[in-house]
Amino acid sequence: MRYSVFAGGKRLRPILAIAGAEAVGSAADDVLPTACAIEMIHTYSLIHDDLPAMDDDDYRRGHPTNHKVFGEAMAILAGDALLTLAFQAIAENAAKVDPRVVADVLADVARAAGTLGMVGGQVVDIESEGKRVTAETLEYIHTHKTAALIRASLRAGAMLGGGHPGAVEAITAAGDALGLAFQIVDDILDVEGNLAELGKSAGSDERKKKVTYPAHHGLDASRREARRLVEHAIAALDSLGPPAEPIKALGRFVLERRS
């Protein structure tokens, strides 16, 4: 568990949770347990994604994947344990925030991580390998497999931070757009990046005949769509004023990142 959680990475999702809280006038301490929980959920998903039965990857975050070091059985159990520990951490956020709000966040994150979100997207992704799919199916995969948890990260911060419904709605819209943009850029980097930059093997999508934005729409169109989505996310946050600037900066980072 520690090997994968502390192997590095961008920590984008927990940072978004904190930024979501700060955008509605709250403090990072109020959401820290849930921010950590979301990183655990993300890490569990990476451990399981890398398994031979799924993406069969050798490197993650610049290190050998969990199953390459500890074996498949221990990797599966590490992922299971991280997912379980994550929900315990969210529940413990009730020591700082109204338990009723924590319960709403718990349900929201569970939806984003389960069959209505990340797991559902992974199912369709795996079943679509080597097949011709529609643009709608491609968007379904990306909005569920990746964008759902990114959206939930921002929403968790805003909800735990006591954001009013209008603020949560604006942050949700930004999260949807940023999440999809993040995955499109990820697809682009798999084509253009390398192991040293990415911390994982490049070109794996093409080798595994994965459904991606560049394969379906081309690189130039993918870049344009990612930029459009980030601009949409930034515009959605305008009503929140200066406190939302960190989220906007993270949106620009999504476009500029090389890993």
C-alpha positions as CSV (number, residue, x, y, z in Angstrom):
1,M,0.0,0.0,0.0
2,R,2.7,2.5,1.0
3,Y,4.8,1.6,-2.0
4,S,2.2,2.8,-4.5
5,V,0.7,5.7,-2.5
6,F,4.1,7.3,-1.8
7,A,5.6,6.6,-5.2
8,G,5.1,10.2,-6.3
9,G,2.6,11.4,-8.8
10,K,0.8,14.7,-9.4
11,R,-1.7,14.5,-6.4
12,L,-4.1,16.3,-8.7
13,R,-7.3,14.9,-7.2
14,P,-6.5,15.7,-3.5
15,I,-5.2,19.2,-4.6
16,L,-8.5,19.7,-6.4
17,A,-10.4,18.8,-3.3
18,I,-8.5,21.3,-1.2
19,A,-8.9,23.9,-4.0
20,G,-12.7,23.2,-4.1
21,A,-12.9,24.0,-0.3
22,E,-10.8,27.1,-0.6
23,A,-13.0,28.3,-3.5
24,V,-16.0,28.5,-1.2
25,G,-14.0,30.1,1.7
26,S,-13.1,27.1,3.7
27,A,-9.7,25.9,5.0
28,A,-7.6,22.9,3.7
29,D,-7.7,21.3,7.1
30,D,-11.5,20.8,6.9
31,V,-11.2,18.5,3.9
32,L,-7.7,16.9,4.4
33,P,-9.0,13.5,5.4
34,T,-11.2,13.3,2.3
35,A,-8.5,14.7,0.1
36,C,-6.2,11.9,1.3
37,A,-9.0,9.3,0.8
38,I,-9.5,10.4,-2.8
39,E,-5.8,9.8,-3.5
40,M,-6.1,6.4,-2.0
41,I,-9.0,5.6,-4.3
42,H,-7.0,6.8,-7.3
43,T,-4.0,4.8,-6.3
44,Y,-6.0,1.6,-5.8
45,S,-7.4,2.1,-9.3
46,L,-3.9,2.4,-10.8
47,I,-2.7,-0.7,-9.0
48,H,-5.6,-2.7,-10.4
49,D,-5.4,-1.1,-13.9
50,D,-1.7,-2.2,-14.1
51,L,-2.5,-5.9,-13.5
52,P,-2.0,-8.4,-16.4
53,A,-5.7,-9.0,-16.5
54,M,-6.3,-5.3,-17.4
55,D,-3.7,-3.0,-18.8
56,D,-0.6,-5.2,-18.0
57,D,1.8,-2.3,-17.4
58,D,5.3,-2.6,-16.0
59,Y,5.9,1.0,-14.8
60,R,3.8,3.6,-12.9
61,R,5.0,6.9,-11.5
62,G,8.6,6.1,-12.6
63,H,8.7,2.8,-10.6
64,P,7.9,-0.8,-11.4
65,T,4.2,-1.5,-10.9
66,N,2.9,-2.9,-7.7
67,H,2.4,-6.4,-9.0
68,K,5.9,-6.5,-10.5
69,V,7.3,-6.0,-7.0
70,F,4.9,-7.8,-4.8
71,G,3.1,-10.2,-7.1
72,E,-0.4,-10.1,-8.4
73,A,-2.2,-11.4,-5.2
74,M,-0.6,-8.8,-3.0
75,A,-1.3,-6.1,-5.6
76,I,-5.0,-7.0,-5.6
77,L,-5.1,-7.0,-1.8
78,A,-3.3,-3.7,-1.6
79,G,-5.8,-2.1,-3.9
80,D,-8.7,-3.6,-2.0
81,A,-7.3,-2.3,1.3
82,L,-6.7,1.2,-0.1
83,L,-10.3,1.5,-1.3
84,T,-11.6,0.3,2.1
85,L,-9.3,2.6,4.0
86,A,-10.4,5.5,1.8
87,F,-14.0,5.3,2.9
88,Q,-12.9,5.0,6.5
89,A,-10.9,8.3,6.1
90,I,-13.9,10.1,4.6
91,A,-16.1,8.9,7.5
92,E,-13.6,10.3,9.9
93,N,-14.0,13.7,8.3
94,A,-17.1,14.0,10.4
95,A,-14.8,15.1,13.3
96,K,-14.4,18.4,11.4
97,V,-17.6,18.8,9.4
98,D,-21.3,18.2,9.8
99,P,-21.8,14.4,9.6
100,R,-24.8,14.9,7.3
101,V,-22.6,16.6,4.8
102,V,-19.9,13.9,5.2
103,A,-22.6,11.3,4.4
104,D,-23.5,13.1,1.2
105,V,-19.8,13.3,0.2
106,L,-19.3,9.7,1.0
107,A,-22.2,8.7,-1.3
108,D,-21.0,11.1,-4.1
109,V,-17.4,9.7,-4.0
110,A,-18.8,6.1,-4.0
111,R,-20.8,6.8,-7.1
112,A,-17.8,8.3,-8.8
113,A,-15.6,5.3,-7.9
114,G,-18.2,2.5,-8.7
115,T,-20.2,1.3,-11.6
116,L,-21.7,4.7,-12.2
117,G,-18.2,6.2,-12.6
118,M,-14.7,4.8,-12.6
119,V,-15.4,1.1,-12.6
120,G,-18.2,1.5,-15.2
121,G,-15.8,3.4,-17.5
122,Q,-13.1,0.8,-17.1
123,V,-15.6,-2.0,-18.0
124,V,-16.5,-0.3,-21.3
125,D,-12.9,0.6,-22.0
126,I,-11.8,-3.1,-21.7
127,E,-14.8,-4.3,-23.7
128,S,-14.0,-1.8,-26.4
129,E,-10.4,-2.8,-27.0
130,G,-9.8,-3.6,-30.7
131,K,-13.3,-2.5,-31.7
132,R,-14.6,0.4,-33.7
133,V,-16.7,2.5,-31.3
134,T,-18.7,5.7,-31.7
135,A,-17.6,9.1,-30.4
136,E,-20.4,8.8,-27.8
137,T,-18.9,5.6,-26.4
138,L,-15.4,7.1,-26.3
139,E,-16.8,10.1,-24.3
140,Y,-18.7,7.7,-22.0
141,I,-15.4,5.9,-21.2
142,H,-13.5,9.1,-20.5
143,T,-16.2,10.8,-18.5
144,H,-16.7,7.8,-16.3
145,K,-13.3,6.3,-16.0
146,T,-11.4,9.5,-15.4
147,A,-13.6,12.6,-15.2
148,A,-16.0,11.2,-12.6
149,L,-13.4,11.1,-9.8
150,I,-11.9,14.5,-10.8
151,R,-15.4,16.0,-10.6
152,A,-16.1,14.3,-7.3
153,S,-12.8,15.6,-5.9
154,L,-13.8,19.2,-6.5
155,R,-17.4,18.6,-5.3
156,A,-16.1,17.0,-2.1
157,G,-14.1,20.1,-1.3
158,A,-16.9,22.5,-2.1
159,M,-19.5,20.4,-0.1
160,L,-17.3,19.9,2.9
161,G,-16.3,23.5,2.8
162,G,-20.0,24.6,3.1
163,G,-20.4,25.9,-0.4
164,H,-23.9,27.2,-1.3
165,P,-25.7,25.3,-4.1
166,G,-24.7,27.8,-6.8
167,A,-21.1,27.4,-5.9
168,V,-21.2,23.6,-5.9
169,E,-23.0,23.7,-9.3
170,A,-20.3,25.9,-10.8
171,I,-17.5,23.7,-9.4
172,T,-19.3,20.6,-10.6
173,A,-19.4,22.0,-14.2
174,A,-15.8,22.9,-14.0
175,G,-14.9,19.4,-12.7
176,D,-16.8,17.7,-15.6
177,A,-14.8,19.8,-18.1
178,L,-11.5,19.5,-16.4
179,G,-11.9,15.7,-16.0
180,L,-12.5,15.1,-19.6
181,A,-9.7,17.5,-20.7
182,F,-7.3,15.7,-18.4
183,Q,-8.0,12.3,-20.0
184,I,-7.8,13.8,-23.6
185,V,-4.3,15.2,-22.7
186,D,-3.4,11.8,-21.2
187,D,-4.3,10.2,-24.5
188,I,-2.1,12.8,-26.3
189,L,0.8,12.2,-24.0
190,D,0.6,8.5,-24.6
191,V,1.3,9.2,-28.3
192,E,3.9,12.0,-27.8
193,G,5.6,11.2,-24.4
194,N,8.2,8.8,-23.2
195,L,8.9,6.7,-20.1
196,A,11.3,9.3,-18.6
197,E,8.6,12.1,-18.8
198,L,5.5,10.1,-18.1
199,G,6.8,7.7,-15.5
200,K,4.9,4.9,-17.3
201,S,5.3,3.2,-20.7
202,A,4.3,5.4,-23.7
203,G,2.5,4.0,-26.7
204,S,0.6,1.4,-24.6
205,D,-2.8,2.6,-25.9
206,E,-1.9,1.8,-29.5
207,R,-0.3,-1.5,-28.6
208,K,-3.4,-2.6,-26.7
209,K,-5.8,-1.1,-29.3
210,K,-7.4,1.2,-26.8
211,V,-10.1,3.6,-27.7
212,T,-8.6,7.1,-27.4
213,Y,-9.3,10.7,-28.6
214,P,-6.2,10.9,-30.9
215,A,-7.1,7.5,-32.5
216,H,-10.7,8.6,-33.1
217,H,-10.3,12.3,-33.8
218,G,-6.7,12.9,-34.5
219,L,-4.1,14.8,-32.5
220,D,-4.9,18.3,-33.6
221,A,-8.6,17.9,-33.0
222,S,-7.8,16.4,-29.6
223,R,-5.7,19.3,-28.6
224,R,-8.4,21.8,-29.6
225,E,-11.0,19.9,-27.7
226,A,-8.9,19.8,-24.5
227,R,-8.3,23.5,-24.8
228,R,-12.0,24.2,-25.3
229,L,-12.9,22.2,-22.2
230,V,-10.4,23.9,-20.0
231,E,-11.6,27.3,-21.2
232,H,-15.2,26.2,-20.4
233,A,-14.1,25.1,-16.9
234,I,-12.4,28.4,-16.2
235,A,-15.5,30.3,-17.4
236,A,-17.7,28.2,-15.2
237,L,-15.7,29.4,-12.2
238,D,-15.9,33.2,-12.9
239,S,-18.9,33.6,-10.5
240,L,-16.7,32.5,-7.6
241,G,-14.2,35.3,-8.1
242,P,-10.5,35.2,-6.8
243,P,-11.0,32.3,-4.4
244,A,-11.4,30.0,-7.5
245,E,-8.1,31.1,-9.1
246,P,-6.2,27.9,-7.8
247,I,-8.7,25.7,-9.7
248,K,-8.3,27.8,-12.8
249,A,-4.5,27.5,-12.5
250,L,-4.9,23.7,-12.2
251,G,-6.9,23.8,-15.4
252,R,-4.1,25.5,-17.2
253,F,-1.7,22.9,-15.7
254,V,-3.8,20.1,-17.2
255,L,-3.2,21.6,-20.7
256,E,0.5,22.2,-20.2
257,R,1.6,19.1,-18.3
258,R,4.1,16.6,-19.8
259,S,3.4,13.7,-17.4
